[in-house]
């Protein structure tokens, strides 16, 4: 009788040698770790909110109280009054103007340029796109002096529109990168079908390509708006008129205080006003933002 061959060993399953998380720590331990991390991230937000709704006297107490003893909106009312010559309401409008203008400019230019790089290749387009991406490595602080002189020669120094142009310029490389990937991820057959049906290039771009690349447009707009809304250094250097200060600059001056006394309640109320628009806009457009950042990564 012939010997029966021994069966071949079954191939090892991927990850078979790994230890499950449940063996490393019991489930309750993972919950404890997650809760501790959540508290670590949420506690500063809790302090921000509670400090802003305290009365000015309670907000200035040392040591600070953990819970508000009295609910007050006085800090938010004081935002509309001049604080040492600073009007935070005026600063909010300045920041809003700069953010909206910079966002519109960046979105329009990035969308057109991204479409050209993705769908209308020309001689040297790859080199130009590569040079555009290289500008990521140029820090704003390194060219602040020539930029200041350039704006002064153009009559845009100490001008909100000039500041918006600067912010839009520094956000264009990333916007073009995102929009190029967004348009590249759209199947070319869709645009070709529109052109065969008699649509012009611009009509195919507006009615076919642009709606499909909407997540990239939203991502570019969100990133530019957040950058412009929170910009501090450029606003501090390029704006010298106190009535044209943006909200981050005004809050920075306010945090220094007068006679070494900081109005913590007013400062935290201003910070809360700064944070809320970004949080609300992100929550509303979150799905487009995530899809835009991942555009072209899988397709």
ABEGO torsion letter per residue (X at the ends): XBBBBBBBBBBBBBGAABBBAAAABBAAAAAAAAAAAAAAAAAAAAAAAAAAABBAAAAABOBBBABBABBBAAAAAAAABBBGGBBAAAAAAAAAAAAAAAAAAAAAAAAAAAAAAAABBBBGAAAAAAAAAAAAABBAAAAAAAAAAAAAAAGABGBAAAAAAAAAAAAAAAAAAAAAAAAAABBAAAAAAAAAAGBBAAAAAAAAAAAAAAAAAAAAAAAAAAAAAABAAAAAAABABAAABBAAAAAAAAAAEBGGBBBAAAAAAAAAAAAAAAAAAAAAAAAAAAAAAABGAAX
